[in-house]
Amino acid sequence: MTEKEREVCRQELEFCRIPAQAACWRKVLSQGRRMKFPKGTQVYPGNIGPRALFFLDRGEIWLTRSSMDGREKIIWAIGGDSLFGETPFFDELAPRSTMVAASDCIAYSFSRQCVMSEILPRHPDLMLALLKTLALKVRILSNQTVCLSLDDLSSRICKFLHLRQNEQDQEGGAQFVSPGLNQQELANLLGVHRVTLNKALRELEKEGVLSPYSRSEVYILDKDRFRELVFHNE
Protein backbone atom coordinates (compact mmCIF):
# COMPACT_ATOMS: atom_id res chain seq x y z
CA MET A 1 0.00 0.00 0.00
CA THR A 2 1.40 3.38 -1.00
CA GLU A 3 1.53 6.32 1.42
CA LYS A 4 -1.30 8.03 -0.49
CA GLU A 5 -3.45 4.89 -0.36
CA ARG A 6 -2.68 4.51 3.35
CA GLU A 7 -3.77 8.10 4.02
CA VAL A 8 -7.02 7.62 2.09
CA CYS A 9 -7.65 4.44 4.06
CA ARG A 10 -7.08 6.24 7.34
CA GLN A 11 -9.48 9.00 6.34
CA GLU A 12 -12.14 6.43 5.51
CA LEU A 13 -11.67 4.72 8.87
CA GLU A 14 -11.40 7.90 10.95
CA PHE A 15 -14.20 8.44 13.41
CA CYS A 16 -12.93 11.17 15.70
CA ARG A 17 -10.02 13.40 14.71
CA ILE A 18 -10.70 16.01 12.05
CA PRO A 19 -7.69 17.30 10.09
CA ALA A 20 -7.12 21.04 9.88
CA GLN A 21 -8.66 22.64 6.79
CA ALA A 22 -9.02 26.33 7.63
CA ALA A 23 -5.57 27.91 7.99
CA CYS A 24 -6.67 30.57 5.46
CA TRP A 25 -8.95 32.03 8.16
CA ARG A 26 -5.86 33.41 9.87
CA LYS A 27 -5.95 36.41 7.53
CA VAL A 28 -9.18 37.65 9.16
CA LEU A 29 -8.30 37.03 12.81
CA SER A 30 -8.21 40.77 13.40
CA GLN A 31 -11.99 40.76 12.87
CA GLY A 32 -12.52 38.17 15.59
CA ARG A 33 -12.41 38.22 19.36
CA ARG A 34 -9.37 36.50 20.88
CA MET A 35 -10.29 34.14 23.70
CA LYS A 36 -8.46 31.81 26.07
CA PHE A 37 -9.96 28.54 27.31
CA PRO A 38 -8.03 26.66 30.01
CA LYS A 39 -8.02 22.88 29.80
CA GLY A 40 -11.33 21.37 30.93
CA THR A 41 -13.48 24.47 30.40
CA GLN A 42 -16.48 24.74 28.10
CA VAL A 43 -15.97 26.85 25.00
CA TYR A 44 -19.29 28.71 25.02
CA PRO A 45 -19.29 31.34 27.76
CA GLY A 46 -22.69 32.78 28.57
CA ASN A 47 -22.04 36.20 27.06
CA ILE A 48 -21.39 34.86 23.54
CA GLY A 49 -24.37 32.66 22.83
CA PRO A 50 -24.62 29.95 20.16
CA ARG A 51 -24.37 32.17 17.06
CA ALA A 52 -20.62 32.66 16.97
CA LEU A 53 -18.28 30.85 14.60
CA PHE A 54 -14.92 29.88 16.08
CA PHE A 55 -11.40 29.45 14.73
CA LEU A 56 -8.99 27.44 16.89
CA ASP A 57 -5.56 29.06 16.90
CA ARG A 58 -3.90 26.45 19.09
CA GLY A 59 -4.85 23.69 21.48
CA GLU A 60 -7.42 20.90 21.11
CA ILE A 61 -11.22 21.01 21.31
CA TRP A 62 -13.55 18.05 21.85
CA LEU A 63 -17.24 17.97 20.98
CA THR A 64 -19.04 15.75 23.50
CA ARG A 65 -22.60 14.69 24.26
CA SER A 66 -23.76 13.45 27.67
CA SER A 67 -26.76 11.29 28.54
CA MET A 68 -29.13 11.77 31.46
CA ASP A 69 -27.36 9.01 33.42
CA GLY A 70 -23.97 10.72 33.08
CA ARG A 71 -22.49 8.73 30.19
CA GLU A 72 -20.44 10.78 27.77
CA LYS A 73 -19.55 10.35 24.08
CA ILE A 74 -16.70 12.15 22.33
CA ILE A 75 -18.02 13.01 18.87
CA TRP A 76 -14.96 14.66 17.32
CA ALA A 77 -11.68 16.32 18.17
CA ILE A 78 -9.89 19.16 16.38
CA GLY A 79 -6.53 20.88 16.64
CA GLY A 80 -5.23 24.25 15.50
CA ASP A 81 -6.17 25.86 12.17
CA SER A 82 -9.70 24.48 12.45
CA LEU A 83 -13.20 25.94 12.50
CA PHE A 84 -15.85 24.85 14.98
CA GLY A 85 -19.31 25.84 16.14
CA GLU A 86 -20.73 25.70 12.60
CA THR A 87 -23.89 23.75 13.43
CA PRO A 88 -25.40 26.12 16.03
CA PHE A 89 -24.10 29.04 13.96
CA PHE A 90 -26.12 28.03 10.89
CA ASP A 91 -29.16 26.21 12.26
CA GLU A 92 -29.64 28.81 15.05
CA LEU A 93 -30.77 26.18 17.56
CA ALA A 94 -29.42 25.95 21.06
CA PRO A 95 -26.48 23.50 21.06
CA ARG A 96 -27.15 20.15 22.75
CA SER A 97 -23.56 19.01 22.60
CA THR A 98 -20.72 20.53 24.60
CA MET A 99 -17.42 21.81 23.27
CA VAL A 100 -14.64 21.35 25.80
CA ALA A 101 -11.01 22.46 25.78
CA ALA A 102 -8.99 19.22 25.92
CA SER A 103 -5.86 21.35 26.44
CA ASP A 104 -5.17 25.04 27.02
CA CYS A 105 -6.66 26.74 23.94
CA ILE A 106 -6.61 30.06 22.16
CA ALA A 107 -9.53 30.67 19.80
CA TYR A 108 -11.15 33.52 17.93
CA SER A 109 -14.90 34.04 17.80
CA PHE A 110 -16.67 35.76 14.91
CA SER A 111 -20.14 37.22 15.25
CA ARG A 112 -22.87 36.19 12.84
CA GLN A 113 -23.02 39.66 11.32
CA CYS A 114 -19.27 39.73 10.77
CA VAL A 115 -19.21 36.31 9.09
CA MET A 116 -22.27 36.73 6.88
CA SER A 117 -21.91 40.39 5.94
CA GLU A 118 -18.17 40.94 5.82
CA ILE A 119 -15.95 37.85 5.79
CA LEU A 120 -17.69 35.40 3.46
CA PRO A 121 -18.77 37.91 0.77
CA ARG A 122 -15.22 39.27 0.54
CA HIS A 123 -13.28 36.00 0.86
CA PRO A 124 -14.65 33.11 -1.27
CA ASP A 125 -11.68 30.92 -0.27
CA LEU A 126 -12.83 31.10 3.36
CA MET A 127 -16.26 29.88 2.30
CA LEU A 128 -14.59 26.90 0.60
CA ALA A 129 -12.62 26.12 3.76
CA LEU A 130 -15.83 26.29 5.78
CA LEU A 131 -17.58 23.86 3.43
CA LYS A 132 -14.63 21.46 3.64
CA THR A 133 -14.75 21.38 7.42
CA LEU A 134 -18.48 20.67 7.33
CA ALA A 135 -17.94 17.86 4.80
CA LEU A 136 -15.23 16.32 6.96
CA LYS A 137 -17.52 16.37 9.99
CA VAL A 138 -20.26 14.66 7.99
CA ARG A 139 -17.70 11.97 7.06
CA ILE A 140 -16.70 11.59 10.71
CA LEU A 141 -20.31 11.18 11.85
CA SER A 142 -21.00 8.71 9.01
CA ASN A 143 -17.96 6.65 9.98
CA GLN A 144 -19.09 6.64 13.61
CA THR A 145 -22.57 5.44 12.62
CA VAL A 146 -21.14 2.58 10.54
CA CYS A 147 -18.59 1.68 13.21
CA LEU A 148 -21.15 1.61 16.04
CA SER A 149 -23.65 -0.34 13.91
CA LEU A 150 -21.41 -2.96 12.29
CA ASP A 151 -18.21 -3.39 14.33
CA ASP A 152 -17.73 -5.21 17.59
CA LEU A 153 -15.79 -3.47 20.34
CA SER A 154 -12.50 -5.26 19.62
CA SER A 155 -12.58 -4.00 16.04
CA ARG A 156 -13.39 -0.47 17.16
CA ILE A 157 -10.45 -0.49 19.57
CA CYS A 158 -8.09 -1.74 16.89
CA LYS A 159 -9.34 0.83 14.37
CA PHE A 160 -8.64 3.60 16.84
CA LEU A 161 -5.12 2.31 17.46
CA HIS A 162 -4.53 1.85 13.74
CA LEU A 163 -5.33 5.52 13.18
CA ARG A 164 -2.81 6.53 15.85
CA GLN A 165 0.06 4.22 14.95
CA ASN A 166 3.41 5.30 13.57
CA GLU A 167 4.70 2.62 11.24
CA GLN A 168 8.28 3.81 11.72
CA ASP A 169 8.32 3.02 15.43
CA GLN A 170 9.42 -0.57 15.85
CA GLU A 171 10.75 -2.42 18.86
CA GLY A 172 11.39 -6.14 18.89
CA GLY A 173 9.06 -6.64 15.95
CA ALA A 174 6.08 -5.10 17.76
CA GLN A 175 4.32 -1.99 16.50
CA PHE A 176 4.32 0.84 19.03
CA VAL A 177 1.28 3.13 19.40
CA SER A 178 0.79 6.16 21.61
CA PRO A 179 -3.03 6.41 22.05
CA GLY A 180 -3.09 9.74 23.88
CA LEU A 181 -6.31 8.81 25.73
CA ASN A 182 -6.80 7.08 29.07
CA GLN A 183 -9.32 4.25 29.33
CA GLN A 184 -12.18 6.51 30.41
CA GLU A 185 -11.58 8.89 27.50
CA LEU A 186 -11.33 6.00 25.04
CA ALA A 187 -14.55 4.53 26.43
CA ASN A 188 -16.25 7.90 25.91
CA LEU A 189 -14.98 8.03 22.34
CA LEU A 190 -16.15 4.51 21.51
CA GLY A 191 -19.51 4.92 23.25
CA VAL A 192 -19.13 2.21 25.90
CA HIS A 193 -18.75 1.97 29.67
CA ARG A 194 -15.17 1.94 30.95
CA VAL A 195 -15.68 -1.51 32.52
CA THR A 196 -16.83 -2.88 29.15
CA LEU A 197 -13.80 -1.35 27.44
CA ASN A 198 -11.43 -2.76 30.05
CA LYS A 199 -12.88 -6.25 29.53
CA ALA A 200 -12.40 -6.01 25.75
CA LEU A 201 -8.80 -4.79 26.18
CA ARG A 202 -8.04 -7.73 28.47
CA GLU A 203 -9.46 -10.14 25.88
CA LEU A 204 -7.17 -8.64 23.23
CA GLU A 205 -4.25 -9.09 25.64
CA LYS A 206 -5.17 -12.74 26.27
CA GLU A 207 -5.37 -13.37 22.53
CA GLY A 208 -1.88 -11.92 22.14
CA VAL A 209 -3.05 -9.10 19.86
CA LEU A 210 -2.11 -6.19 22.13
CA SER A 211 0.08 -5.48 25.11
CA PRO A 212 -1.51 -3.92 28.24
CA TYR A 213 -3.12 -0.59 27.38
CA SER A 214 -1.94 2.74 28.74
CA ARG A 215 -2.41 6.34 27.63
CA SER A 216 1.25 6.64 26.61
CA GLU A 217 1.87 3.29 24.94
CA VAL A 218 0.49 0.01 23.68
CA TYR A 219 2.17 -2.56 21.43
CA ILE A 220 0.58 -4.47 18.56
CA LEU A 221 1.90 -7.98 19.10
CA ASP A 222 0.00 -9.89 16.42
CA LYS A 223 -0.01 -7.69 13.30
CA ASP A 224 -2.00 -10.10 11.13
CA ARG A 225 -4.83 -10.52 13.62
CA PHE A 226 -4.77 -6.77 14.32
CA ARG A 227 -5.26 -5.98 10.61
CA GLU A 228 -8.10 -8.51 10.40
CA LEU A 229 -9.90 -6.68 13.18
CA VAL A 230 -9.25 -3.28 11.60
CA PHE A 231 -10.37 -4.12 8.07
CA HIS A 232 -12.87 -6.96 8.45
CA ASN A 233 -15.86 -4.78 7.42
CA GLU A 234 -14.03 -2.69 4.81
C-alpha positions in Angstrom: 0.0 0.0 0.0 1.4 3.4 -1.0 1.5 6.3 1.4 -1.3 8.0 -0.5 -3.4 4.9 -0.4 -2.7 4.5 3.3 -3.8 8.1 4.0 -7.0 7.6 2.1 -7.6 4.4 4.1 -7.1 6.2 7.3 -9.5 9.0 6.3 -12.1 6.4 5.5 -11.7 4.7 8.9 -11.4 7.9 10.9 -14.2 8.4 13.4 -12.9 11.2 15.7 -10.0 13.4 14.7 -10.7 16.0 12.1 -7.7 17.3 10.1 -7.1 21.0 9.9 -8.7 22.6 6.8 -9.0 26.3 7.6 -5.6 27.9 8.0 -6.7 30.6 5.5 -9.0 32.0 8.2 -5.9 33.4 9.9 -5.9 36.4 7.5 -9.2 37.6 9.2 -8.3 37.0 12.8 -8.2 40.8 13.4 -12.0 40.8 12.9 -12.5 38.2 15.6 -12.4 38.2 19.4 -9.4 36.5 20.9 -10.3 34.1 23.7 -8.5 31.8 26.1 -10.0 28.5 27.3 -8.0 26.7 30.0 -8.0 22.9 29.8 -11.3 21.4 30.9 -13.5 24.5 30.4 -16.5 24.7 28.1 -16.0 26.9 25.0 -19.3 28.7 25.0 -19.3 31.3 27.8 -22.7 32.8 28.6 -22.0 36.2 27.1 -21.4 34.9 23.5 -24.4 32.7 22.8 -24.6 30.0 20.2 -24.4 32.2 17.1 -20.6 32.7 17.0 -18.3 30.9 14.6 -14.9 29.9 16.1 -11.4 29.4 14.7 -9.0 27.4 16.9 -5.6 29.1 16.9 -3.9 26.5 19.1 -4.8 23.7 21.5 -7.4 20.9 21.1 -11.2 21.0 21.3 -13.5 18.1 21.9 -17.2 18.0 21.0 -19.0 15.8 23.5 -22.6 14.7 24.3 -23.8 13.5 27.7 -26.8 11.3 28.5 -29.1 11.8 31.5 -27.4 9.0 33.4 -24.0 10.7 33.1 -22.5 8.7 30.2 -20.4 10.8 27.8 -19.6 10.3 24.1 -16.7 12.1 22.3 -18.0 13.0 18.9 -15.0 14.7 17.3 -11.7 16.3 18.2 -9.9 19.2 16.4 -6.5 20.9 16.6 -5.2 24.3 15.5 -6.2 25.9 12.2 -9.7 24.5 12.4 -13.2 25.9 12.5 -15.8 24.8 15.0 -19.3 25.8 16.1 -20.7 25.7 12.6 -23.9 23.8 13.4 -25.4 26.1 16.0 -24.1 29.0 14.0 -26.1 28.0 10.9 -29.2 26.2 12.3 -29.6 28.8 15.0 -30.8 26.2 17.6 -29.4 26.0 21.1 -26.5 23.5 21.1 -27.1 20.2 22.8 -23.6 19.0 22.6 -20.7 20.5 24.6 -17.4 21.8 23.3 -14.6 21.3 25.8 -11.0 22.5 25.8 -9.0 19.2 25.9 -5.9 21.3 26.4 -5.2 25.0 27.0 -6.7 26.7 23.9 -6.6 30.1 22.2 -9.5 30.7 19.8 -11.1 33.5 17.9 -14.9 34.0 17.8 -16.7 35.8 14.9 -20.1 37.2 15.2 -22.9 36.2 12.8 -23.0 39.7 11.3 -19.3 39.7 10.8 -19.2 36.3 9.1 -22.3 36.7 6.9 -21.9 40.4 5.9 -18.2 40.9 5.8 -16.0 37.9 5.8 -17.7 35.4 3.5 -18.8 37.9 0.8 -15.2 39.3 0.5 -13.3 36.0 0.9 -14.6 33.1 -1.3 -11.7 30.9 -0.3 -12.8 31.1 3.4 -16.3 29.9 2.3 -14.6 26.9 0.6 -12.6 26.1 3.8 -15.8 26.3 5.8 -17.6 23.9 3.4 -14.6 21.5 3.6 -14.7 21.4 7.4 -18.5 20.7 7.3 -17.9 17.9 4.8 -15.2 16.3 7.0 -17.5 16.4 10.0 -20.3 14.7 8.0 -17.7 12.0 7.1 -16.7 11.6 10.7 -20.3 11.2 11.8 -21.0 8.7 9.0 -18.0 6.7 10.0 -19.1 6.6 13.6 -22.6 5.4 12.6 -21.1 2.6 10.5 -18.6 1.7 13.2 -21.1 1.6 16.0 -23.7 -0.3 13.9 -21.4 -3.0 12.3 -18.2 -3.4 14.3 -17.7 -5.2 17.6 -15.8 -3.5 20.3 -12.5 -5.3 19.6 -12.6 -4.0 16.0 -13.4 -0.5 17.2 -10.5 -0.5 19.6 -8.1 -1.7 16.9 -9.3 0.8 14.4 -8.6 3.6 16.8 -5.1 2.3 17.5 -4.5 1.8 13.7 -5.3 5.5 13.2 -2.8 6.5 15.9 0.1 4.2 15.0 3.4 5.3 13.6 4.7 2.6 11.2 8.3 3.8 11.7 8.3 3.0 15.4 9.4 -0.6 15.8 10.8 -2.4 18.9 11.4 -6.1 18.9 9.1 -6.6 16.0 6.1 -5.1 17.8 4.3 -2.0 16.5 4.3 0.8 19.0 1.3 3.1 19.4 0.8 6.2 21.6 -3.0 6.4 22.0 -3.1 9.7 23.9 -6.3 8.8 25.7 -6.8 7.1 29.1 -9.3 4.2 29.3 -12.2 6.5 30.4 -11.6 8.9 27.5 -11.3 6.0 25.0 -14.6 4.5 26.4 -16.2 7.9 25.9 -15.0 8.0 22.3 -16.1 4.5 21.5 -19.5 4.9 23.2 -19.1 2.2 25.9 -18.8 2.0 29.7 -15.2 1.9 31.0 -15.7 -1.5 32.5 -16.8 -2.9 29.1 -13.8 -1.3 27.4 -11.4 -2.8 30.0 -12.9 -6.3 29.5 -12.4 -6.0 25.7 -8.8 -4.8 26.2 -8.0 -7.7 28.5 -9.5 -10.1 25.9 -7.2 -8.6 23.2 -4.2 -9.1 25.6 -5.2 -12.7 26.3 -5.4 -13.4 22.5 -1.9 -11.9 22.1 -3.0 -9.1 19.9 -2.1 -6.2 22.1 0.1 -5.5 25.1 -1.5 -3.9 28.2 -3.1 -0.6 27.4 -1.9 2.7 28.7 -2.4 6.3 27.6 1.2 6.6 26.6 1.9 3.3 24.9 0.5 0.0 23.7 2.2 -2.6 21.4 0.6 -4.5 18.6 1.9 -8.0 19.1 0.0 -9.9 16.4 0.0 -7.7 13.3 -2.0 -10.1 11.1 -4.8 -10.5 13.6 -4.8 -6.8 14.3 -5.3 -6.0 10.6 -8.1 -8.5 10.4 -9.9 -6.7 13.2 -9.3 -3.3 11.6 -10.4 -4.1 8.1 -12.9 -7.0 8.5 -15.9 -4.8 7.4 -14.0 -2.7 4.8 
